């Protein structure tokens, strides 16, 4: 596992053997209409029962819209804006923990909650490492193999960083500078 710098406050995991980092892979997947139609066809019961979205076409359109929103918010963030306004803690009972597991989504989605999630570890105030993401069609991450796998990736990255002695942004910068 290595890390790509997206901008001063955002990094993304690059898995061994992958051509791109997890963030750019997510945006590529979430903008692939063939993938989305297939995904929602397989998950149409969850789509209808949990989100009350009646057509796969609408689900694809909402996903494309949310993906564009997340891409703009994360990649075009202004200097005075903070990623802390975008990510919230997964562990609501541990808001001040180092390497805090966090998630981002389109919090402004109307008609239903956004199902797109980007998962990250918080290094310091406003500074995050993205570990992955998913189309979350369940209430709890452990209820679905895709989101449960994302939780394992979050925990694996967190463990790796701890093993390397990384507990904050300074330690993370030392780690990635030693990789290069």
Secondary structure, DSSP 8 states (H G I E B T S, - for coil): -EEEEEETTEEEEE-TT-SS-HHHHHHHHHT-HHHHHHHHHHTHHHHHHHH----HHHHHHHHHHHHHHHHHHHHS--TT--GGGTEEES-TT-TT-TTEEEEE--TT--SS---EEEEEEEEETTEEEEEEEEE--SSSGGGSHHHHHHHHHHHHHHHHHHHTT--SHHHHHHHHHHH-
